Amino acid sequence: MGLFDFVKDVGKKVFGNEAEASDKIRQEIEQDNPGIKGLTVTYDKGVVSLAGEAASPEALEKAVLMAGNVKGVESINVDGLTAPPQTAEVEFYVIAKGDSLSAVAKRFYGDANAYPRVFEANREVIKDANLIYPGQKIRIPKATA
């Protein structure tokens, strides 16, 4: 699965220095544990490596987004994280200036009122549907027919 890129200078500030980054990012993920057993996190100059066992592909994606949307993180390596194969189609989207979850839902689903689906798919990353920020990366489950 490899490496996921993020915007390093935006996101939630969870650590003050590089020495505490690994523990703070692990705590951030475990706070809303998306389903990762034996999670280990290492941080080195903006690169976070995750290891452990994800209960589902969705759990892996959510852990990646939770770590990647931390200020100071520019990429996530998941080579040490195992997960069952992905069966659903998911896209990733980077929030742009002026976006709202309604606008994102309209763009991907053709219906602004479908924003709760986007919110629910990203509940661990988005705590308030009205508080998203440019540069934040989220999951977009494929529209069902």
Disulfide bonds with the S-S distance in Angstrom:
none
